Amino acid sequence: MAKGLKINDKVKVIAGDHKGKEAKIVGIDRAAGKAMLEGIGLVERHMKKTQFNPAGGKKTIHQGIDFSNLKLVEAAKFEKKTAKKADKKNTKKGAK
């Protein structure tokens, strides 16, 4: 079940510090087997001063929660976009 999780699915945390909370998935790391949840598992990283970031400062990032600690509550609605066929007009070559 956990491998079938997708972005925008609503899940419930069943283990860990955030047990019992429900949230929407905003990101997935399949290689690590972790999901990033909206408002849960946020940590601040202190950024070193660099040429590209001369001010340095803090950056808030998501810390992933393992798939095994999540339970699917509501799957995201999948809307398949279909291409509309253009209305083709019968035009004759050479007609003026």
Secondary structure, 3 states (H helix, E strand, C coil): CHHHCCCCCEEEECCCCCCCCEEEEEEEECCCCEEEECCECEEEEEECCCCCCCCCEEEEEECCEEHHHEEEEECCCCCCCCCCCCCCCCCCCCCC
